[in-house]
């Protein structure tokens, strides 16, 4: 009787299978984990490219102007002024980075549009 208990105790216990509630669709190569898409997004989801172009065109001059104004303000601020030159310099740098992002985004969008045109057989219309 003692041998029977020890044989059961040594048997490896397999973990219970858990349901995967959020995996849908066919496997996607390069996807982390299970290799399956999670969620309900379409397979070929894209961002609204025209809106991105509009926002980039709007915010590029605003962020560039803000960076220049804040940099000039930081350069002219004195030791006792509030806000000091430190916070103004940081804000100018943040605005400059955002202006750079707004300048690069139209290039990314136009590349994506060209890629979609050639992928769907419409050719490159420059």
TAFENLIN-V945898 format. One record per backbone hydrogen bond with DSSP energy under -0.5 kcal/mol. NH is the residue of the N-H (numbers start at 1). CO is the residue of the C=O. If there is no record, write none. Layout:
BEGIN
NH;CO
NH;CO
END
This chain:
BEGIN
5;1
6;2
7;3
8;4
9;5
10;6
11;7
11;8
14;12
21;19
23;20
24;22
24;37
28;35
29;27
31;28
34;32
35;32
37;26
39;22
45;42
49;47
52;48
53;49
54;50
55;51
56;52
57;53
58;54
59;55
60;56
61;57
62;58
63;59
64;60
65;61
66;62
67;63
68;64
69;65
70;66
71;67
72;68
73;69
74;70
75;71
76;72
77;73
81;78
88;84
89;85
90;86
91;87
92;88
93;89
94;90
95;91
96;92
97;93
98;94
99;95
100;96
101;97
102;98
103;99
104;100
105;101
106;102
107;104
108;104
109;105
110;106
111;107
112;108
113;109
114;110
115;111
116;112
117;113
118;114
119;115
120;116
121;118
122;117
123;117
125;123
126;124
END
